[in-house]
Amino acid sequence: MAYRVIVLPDARSALRGLGAEVSRPVGFALRALEDDPRPDHCKKIRPASDGKPALYRIHVDIDGGAAWRVFYSVVDGQLTVIAAGVRRKGADTYKQKNLILLQRKVQEFLQDQDEGE
């Protein structure tokens, strides 16, 4: 079954601010999650806790050596992948406070979806 990929506003803004040389491969990586939300190269970086779904990351290497990370959660019951962030690999990429914030954004999105039903 194909999953639906939802890109949250912060991740969408980040993608819009990138040139085509970055946004195109990241877009391809996001679309690939429709068929396989947990590819072999993904890594769970935050477990599910307190109502927040687990946070995963995939890496997207760009020609020229730049390394980008896509952070997302998977909601199997809804066949949905929620992309929470797109970041260039750097010193702050994996700081726990940043990862917790991404995880919280997914949780808030899901709560808003539940309230809207």
Buried (B, 14 or more C-beta within 10 A) or exposed (E): EEBEBBBBEBBEEBBEEBEEEBBEBBBEBBEEBBEEBBEEEBEEBBEEEEEBBBBBBBEBEBEEEEEBBBBBBBBEEEEBBBBBBBBBBEEEBBEEEBBBEBBBBBBEBBEEBEEEE
